[in-house]
Amino acid sequence: MYSVEADKSKRLVVISAVGRVTREEAKQGAQRVRDILKDFAPGFRVLADFQWLQSMDTAASRHLAEIMDALAEKQVASVIRVMPDSHKDIGLNILSQFHYGPEIQITTFETLADALQNLVKESGGTSEGMATHDQ
């Protein structure tokens, strides 16, 4: 399963991959990302949670690249990944080199708790601080 959610007030897009992700699920996820990003201003953040990922079809990599391109085009500020097992990286680090520019900060954490703590810290130290920064 591939899930894409957004919280505009926190300027955050959350992408989750669970179980075995098929090419079709990744394709639908890429379309969902494009739809969500229509309403986002530059400078938003992405939390990509791969903690429950078991495997992903190799044909899905094309759609992961499309997601990265869409995020870069909309000027994502940072991508925070949760990847407890680096052996399940599914090529994200390699794809990132080709689809994200050097201005996009990419951070990987082993636990969701660490990733969320980093998001709060980036937002000024409180969960209320995760609200919009473009005021």
Secondary structure, DSSP 8 states (H G I E B T S, - for coil): -EEEEEEGGGTEEEEEEEEEE-HHHHHHHHHHHHHHHTT--TT-EEEEEEEEEEEE-GGGHHHHHHHHHHHHHTT--EEEEE-S-GGG-TTHHHHHHHHS-TTSEEEEESSHHHHHHHHHHHTTSSGGGGS-S--
